[in-house]
Amino acid sequence: MSTKAMVNTQAVRQGEIVDYVLPTGRNAGQHRPAIVVRIWETPLTRQLKAVQLQVFIDGSNDFEHGQPGTLGGLLWATSVLQDEERKQPGSWHWPEVEE
């Protein structure tokens, strides 16, 4: 089974589901679903599509219990930039589809 990036040329909107690449924790580098809760409206960040995200984590499988910012199975990720090509840790991208 192979995966490829979903082609989505529209601008990201509040409430959409995207993938977030975990920058730290037990599963750093893995992708988790996230909901866009805010989009930054400065000229620089709008062009780069910076967003605030609520990331759905796999609880203690991803992070130690009680780690700051991971309350109730959610991770608060701020000022996150889009990275469709490299999918660097700490970035977001459109969900990939399996073929």
N, CA, C and O atoms as a DFTB+ gen file, in Angstrom:
396 C
 N C O
     1  1       0.833      -1.167       0.000
     2  2       0.000       0.000       0.000
     3  2       0.885       1.240       0.000
     4  3       1.809       1.346       0.807
     5  1       0.613       2.152      -0.878
     6  2       1.392       3.380      -0.903
     7  2       0.506       4.550      -0.507
     8  3      -0.720       4.482      -0.595
     9  1       1.153       5.624      -0.068
    10  2       0.404       6.818       0.281
    11  2       0.878       7.963      -0.581
    12  3       2.024       7.986      -1.029
    13  1       0.002       8.902      -0.809
    14  2       0.400      10.104      -1.501
    15  2      -0.369      11.263      -0.884
    16  3      -1.451      11.081      -0.324
    17  1       0.199      12.444      -0.993
    18  2      -0.437      13.612      -0.408
    19  2      -1.747      13.908      -1.122
    20  3      -1.850      13.793      -2.343
    21  1      -2.728      14.285      -0.344
    22  2      -3.987      14.710      -0.914
    23  2      -3.770      16.073      -1.561
    24  3      -3.200      16.966      -0.934
    25  1      -4.206      16.244      -2.781
    26  2      -4.047      17.518      -3.455
    27  2      -5.167      18.439      -2.987
    28  3      -6.345      18.153      -3.205
    29  1      -4.800      19.541      -2.344
    30  2      -5.784      20.496      -1.863
    31  2      -5.200      21.882      -2.066
    32  3      -4.304      22.300      -1.333
    33  1      -5.705      22.584      -3.051
    34  2      -5.158      23.894      -3.379
    35  2      -5.907      25.023      -2.689
    36  3      -5.493      26.179      -2.782
    37  1      -6.993      24.715      -2.005
    38  2      -7.724      25.771      -1.322
    39  2      -7.020      26.165      -0.035
    40  3      -6.239      25.397       0.529
    41  1      -7.310      27.372       0.415
    42  2      -6.733      27.855       1.664
    43  2      -7.328      27.074       2.831
    44  3      -8.492      26.672       2.798
    45  1      -6.527      26.869       3.843
    46  2      -7.011      26.176       5.037
    47  2      -8.040      27.061       5.738
    48  3      -7.928      28.287       5.744
    49  1      -9.036      26.417       6.323
    50  2     -10.094      27.141       7.026
    51  2     -10.237      26.616       8.447
    52  3      -9.901      25.468       8.739
    53  1     -10.736      27.466       9.313
    54  2     -11.008      27.064      10.683
    55  2     -11.953      25.870      10.676
    56  3     -12.925      25.842       9.921
    57  1     -11.661      24.879      11.524
    58  2     -12.498      23.695      11.640
    59  2     -12.078      22.532      10.766
    60  3     -12.608      21.430      10.910
    61  1     -11.134      22.756       9.860
    62  2     -10.694      21.660       8.993
    63  2      -9.754      20.718       9.735
    64  3      -9.079      21.106      10.688
    65  1      -9.729      19.481       9.276
    66  2      -8.829      18.481       9.837
    67  2      -7.588      18.406       8.956
    68  3      -7.678      18.279       7.735
    69  1      -6.435      18.488       9.600
    70  2      -5.139      18.388       8.929
    71  2      -4.292      17.379       9.689
    72  3      -4.706      16.904      10.747
    73  1      -3.130      17.048       9.178
    74  2      -2.178      16.193       9.895
    75  2      -1.087      17.056      10.501
    76  3      -0.601      17.997       9.874
    77  1      -0.709      16.727      11.725
    78  2       0.361      17.418      12.447
    79  2       1.480      16.421      12.678
    80  3       1.219      15.279      13.053
    81  1       2.724      16.832      12.461
    82  2       3.878      15.956      12.667
    83  2       4.434      16.217      14.062
    84  3       4.908      17.314      14.356
    85  1       4.372      15.197      14.922
    86  2       4.830      15.354      16.305
    87  2       6.313      15.719      16.348
    88  3       7.137      15.021      15.758
    89  1       6.667      16.824      17.053
    90  2       8.066      17.229      17.115
    91  2       8.837      16.577      18.264
    92  3      10.065      16.502      18.221
    93  1       8.129      16.109      19.284
    94  2       8.747      15.530      20.469
    95  2       7.909      14.356      20.944
    96  3       6.902      14.009      20.327
    97  1       8.328      13.752      22.038
    98  2       7.567      12.668      22.636
    99  2       8.025      11.310      22.162
   100  3       8.987      11.180      21.405
   101  1       7.319      10.313      22.620
   102  2       7.679       8.922      22.314
   103  2       7.567       8.583      20.833
   104  3       8.268       7.695      20.347
   105  1       6.702       9.275      20.122
   106  2       6.480       8.984      18.707
   107  2       6.791      10.189      17.829
   108  3       6.096      10.457      16.849
   109  1       7.842      10.907      18.194
   110  2       8.242      12.082      17.411
   111  2       8.387      11.704      15.940
   112  3       8.949      10.660      15.609
   113  1       7.870      12.569      15.058
   114  2       7.929      12.326      13.625
   115  2       6.684      11.659      13.064
   116  3       6.459      11.690      11.854
   117  1       5.871      11.053      13.927
   118  2       4.636      10.445      13.451
   119  2       3.569      11.518      13.260
   120  3       3.648      12.595      13.851
   121  1       2.576      11.217      12.434
   122  2       1.520      12.173      12.116
   123  2       0.294      11.898      12.975
   124  3      -0.062      10.745      13.223
   125  1      -0.353      12.984      13.430
   126  2      -1.581      12.878      14.204
   127  2      -2.617      13.838      13.628
   128  3      -2.256      14.909      13.140
   129  1      -3.909      13.471      13.676
   130  2      -4.945      14.375      13.184
   131  2      -5.080      15.582      14.100
   132  3      -4.885      15.492      15.312
   133  1      -5.420      16.716      13.491
   134  2      -5.581      17.949      14.249
   135  2      -6.680      18.790      13.634
   136  3      -6.935      18.714      12.432
   137  1      -7.328      19.588      14.461
   138  2      -8.348      20.515      13.988
   139  2      -7.793      21.930      14.055
   140  3      -7.209      22.330      15.062
   141  1      -7.978      22.678      12.983
   142  2      -7.539      24.074      12.928
   143  2      -8.502      24.907      13.772
   144  3      -9.705      24.927      13.514
   145  1      -7.962      25.597      14.787
   146  2      -8.814      26.424      15.638
   147  2      -8.629      27.920      15.374
   148  3      -9.483      28.724      15.746
   149  1      -7.525      28.293      14.739
   150  2      -7.305      29.698      14.400
   151  2      -6.276      29.786      13.283
   152  3      -5.351      28.978      13.201
   153  1      -6.457      30.788      12.423
   154  2      -5.502      31.066      11.353
   155  2      -4.942      32.454      11.600
   156  3      -5.691      33.402      11.836
   157  1      -3.632      32.569      11.545
   158  2      -2.998      33.875      11.762
   159  2      -3.186      34.749      10.542
   160  3      -3.084      34.270       9.413
   161  1      -3.459      36.020      10.756
   162  2      -3.813      36.918       9.664
   163  2      -2.770      37.995       9.366
   164  3      -3.125      39.049       8.837
   165  1      -1.498      37.766       9.686
   166  2      -0.467      38.716       9.279
   167  2      -0.031      38.352       7.862
   168  3      -0.161      37.192       7.473
   169  1       0.478      39.297       7.082
   170  2       0.866      38.985       5.698
   171  2       1.844      37.815       5.594
   172  3       1.673      36.960       4.725
   173  1       2.857      37.752       6.448
   174  2       3.848      36.679       6.372
   175  2       3.230      35.336       6.713
   176  3       3.370      34.384       5.945
   177  1       2.549      35.236       7.843
   178  2       2.028      33.935       8.254
   179  2       0.842      33.500       7.413
   180  3       0.611      32.300       7.264
   181  1       0.094      34.424       6.866
   182  2      -1.023      34.027       5.997
   183  2      -0.485      33.365       4.734
   184  3      -1.040      32.374       4.260
   185  1       0.569      33.903       4.207
   186  2       1.188      33.312       3.016
   187  2       1.717      31.921       3.337
   188  3       1.629      31.021       2.503
   189  1       2.264      31.733       4.532
   190  2       2.818      30.442       4.917
   191  2       1.787      29.533       5.582
   192  3       2.089      28.388       5.917
   193  1       0.573      30.044       5.772
   194  2      -0.524      29.279       6.368
   195  2      -0.207      28.809       7.792
   196  3      -0.267      27.615       8.086
   197  1       0.131      29.760       8.671
   198  2       0.349      29.439      10.085
   199  2      -0.995      29.290      10.780
   200  3      -1.903      30.095      10.574
   201  1      -1.115      28.257      11.603
   202  2      -2.373      27.966      12.279
   203  2      -2.131      27.574      13.738
   204  3      -1.022      27.219      14.137
   205  1      -3.200      27.651      14.506
   206  2      -3.245      27.092      15.863
   207  2      -4.015      25.785      15.745
   208  3      -5.040      25.728      15.066
   209  1      -3.531      24.743      16.394
   210  2      -4.139      23.414      16.263
   211  2      -4.442      22.776      17.609
   212  3      -3.724      22.984      18.587
   213  1      -5.503      22.006      17.644
   214  2      -5.749      21.047      18.710
   215  2      -5.467      19.689      18.081
   216  3      -6.177      19.241      17.180
   217  1      -4.413      19.044      18.577
   218  2      -3.933      17.788      18.001
   219  2      -4.435      16.624      18.840
   220  3      -4.316      16.640      20.065
   221  1      -4.992      15.620      18.185
   222  2      -5.458      14.421      18.876
   223  2      -4.278      13.458      19.015
   224  3      -3.819      12.874      18.034
   225  1      -3.801      13.305      20.241
   226  2      -2.650      12.429      20.480
   227  2      -3.117      11.075      20.995
   228  3      -4.266      10.908      21.406
   229  1      -2.207      10.120      20.964
   230  2      -2.482       8.766      21.439
   231  2      -2.110       8.659      22.918
   232  3      -1.397       7.742      23.328
   233  1      -2.602       9.607      23.707
   234  2      -2.412       9.601      25.158
   235  2      -0.989       9.343      25.593
   236  3      -0.044       9.935      25.071
   237  1      -0.849       8.447      26.561
   238  2       0.477       8.165      27.120
   239  2       1.366       7.386      26.156
   240  3       2.552       7.209      26.433
   241  1       0.822       6.914      25.024
   242  2       1.673       6.295      24.010
   243  2       2.525       7.338      23.297
   244  3       3.601       7.025      22.786
   245  1       2.040       8.584      23.263
   246  2       2.783       9.661      22.612
   247  2       3.593      10.502      23.613
   248  3       4.716      10.909      23.315
   249  1       3.031      10.756      24.779
   250  2       3.675      11.637      25.761
   251  2       3.500      11.089      27.169
   252  3       2.547      10.364      27.453
   253  1       4.435      11.447      28.049
   254  2       4.324      11.100      29.466
   255  2       3.043      11.683      30.032
   256  3       2.640      12.780      29.645
   257  1       2.405      10.976      30.930
   258  2       1.199      11.471      31.588
   259  2       1.493      12.779      32.304
   260  3       2.453      12.877      33.067
   261  1       0.668      13.775      32.056
   262  2       0.814      15.052      32.735
   263  2       1.780      16.023      32.083
   264  3       2.038      17.092      32.638
   265  1       2.322      15.682      30.921
   266  2       3.227      16.610      30.237
   267  2       2.450      17.864      29.866
   268  3       1.343      17.767      29.337
   269  1       3.015      19.047      30.137
   270  2       2.307      20.293      29.824
   271  2       1.867      20.354      28.363
   272  3       2.614      19.980      27.458
   273  1       0.644      20.831      28.153
   274  2       0.109      20.991      26.798
   275  2      -0.543      19.759      26.230
   276  3      -0.946      19.758      25.067
   277  1      -0.662      18.679      27.040
   278  2      -1.235      17.433      26.525
   279  2      -2.436      16.974      27.348
   280  3      -2.642      15.772      27.517
   281  1      -3.203      17.882      27.847
   282  2      -4.336      17.566      28.705
   283  2      -5.428      16.807      27.963
   284  3      -5.844      17.213      26.877
   285  1      -5.890      15.710      28.546
   286  2      -7.047      14.986      28.025
   287  2      -6.906      14.416      26.630
   288  3      -7.901      14.322      25.911
   289  1      -5.710      14.032      26.221
   290  2      -5.525      13.443      24.902
   291  2      -5.404      14.452      23.783
   292  3      -5.453      14.094      22.607
   293  1      -5.243      15.725      24.148
   294  2      -5.067      16.786      23.150
   295  2      -3.737      17.481      23.375
   296  3      -3.259      17.597      24.503
   297  1      -3.155      17.938      22.291
   298  2      -1.929      18.732      22.331
   299  2      -2.249      20.081      21.715
   300  3      -2.805      20.149      20.619
   301  1      -1.903      21.153      22.411
   302  2      -2.110      22.506      21.899
   303  2      -0.863      22.891      21.129
   304  3       0.204      23.038      21.724
   305  1      -0.973      23.060      19.812
   306  2       0.171      23.412      18.959
   307  2      -0.073      24.807      18.379
   308  3      -1.091      25.041      17.729
   309  1       0.854      25.721      18.613
   310  2       0.652      27.109      18.217
   311  2       1.600      27.526      17.101
   312  3       2.715      27.016      16.985
   313  1       1.132      28.465      16.286
   314  2       1.911      29.051      15.189
   315  2       2.573      27.984      14.323
   316  3       3.772      28.046      14.050
   317  1       1.793      27.026      13.905
   318  2       2.288      25.881      13.134
   319  2       2.250      26.224      11.640
   320  3       1.234      26.685      11.120
   321  1       3.365      25.991      10.974
   322  2       3.467      26.285       9.541
   323  2       3.218      25.031       8.705
   324  3       3.515      23.914       9.127
   325  1       2.669      25.242       7.519
   326  2       2.399      24.153       6.587
   327  2       3.687      23.691       5.916
   328  3       4.543      24.508       5.577
   329  1       3.825      22.369       5.722
   330  2       4.970      21.795       5.018
   331  2       4.504      20.547       4.272
   332  3       4.545      19.441       4.810
   333  1       4.067      20.731       3.043
   334  2       3.562      19.618       2.233
   335  2       4.678      18.741       1.680
   336  3       4.466      17.548       1.461
   337  1       5.854      19.301       1.451
   338  2       6.928      18.547       0.806
   339  2       7.734      17.695       1.773
   340  3       7.846      16.483       1.585
   341  1       8.289      18.303       2.790
   342  2       9.200      17.577       3.685
   343  2       8.513      17.030       4.925
   344  3       8.994      16.074       5.532
   345  1       7.385      17.634       5.308
   346  2       6.634      17.195       6.494
   347  2       7.545      17.139       7.725
   348  3       7.648      16.120       8.408
   349  1       8.189      18.262       7.974
   350  2       9.115      18.384       9.104
   351  2       8.369      18.307      10.435
   352  3       7.208      18.710      10.510
   353  1       9.018      17.793      11.494
   354  2       8.398      17.782      12.819
   355  2       7.947      19.185      13.228
   356  3       8.667      20.166      13.045
   357  1       6.735      19.252      13.787
   358  2       6.173      20.514      14.224
   359  2       5.418      21.259      13.136
   360  3       4.997      22.396      13.351
   361  1       5.239      20.641      11.967
   362  2       4.508      21.283      10.863
   363  2       3.171      20.582      10.654
   364  3       2.906      19.526      11.230
   365  1       2.327      21.199       9.808
   366  2       1.074      20.557       9.408
   367  2       1.072      20.358       7.900
   368  3       1.788      21.031       7.159
   369  1       0.238      19.405       7.468
   370  2       0.026      19.175       6.042
   371  2      -1.355      18.556       5.858
   372  3      -1.967      18.062       6.805
   373  1      -1.826      18.594       4.621
   374  2      -3.110      17.968       4.326
   375  2      -2.984      16.466       4.507
   376  3      -1.920      15.907       4.240
   377  1      -4.047      15.792       4.955
   378  2      -3.989      14.341       5.151
   379  2      -3.606      13.610       3.870
   380  3      -3.969      14.013       2.766
   381  1      -2.873      12.540       4.050
   382  2      -2.473      11.690       2.938
   383  2      -3.542      10.628       2.721
   384  3      -4.220      10.207       3.657
   385  1      -3.678      10.209       1.482
   386  2      -4.646       9.153       1.168
   387  2      -3.879       7.903       0.765
   388  3      -2.826       7.985       0.133
   389  1      -4.417       6.745       1.137
   390  2      -3.780       5.486       0.761
   391  2      -4.377       4.999      -0.536
   392  3      -5.579       5.111      -0.775
   393  1      -3.512       4.457      -1.367
   394  2      -3.979       3.916      -2.651
   395  2      -4.085       2.415      -2.582
   396  3      -4.462       1.776      -3.565
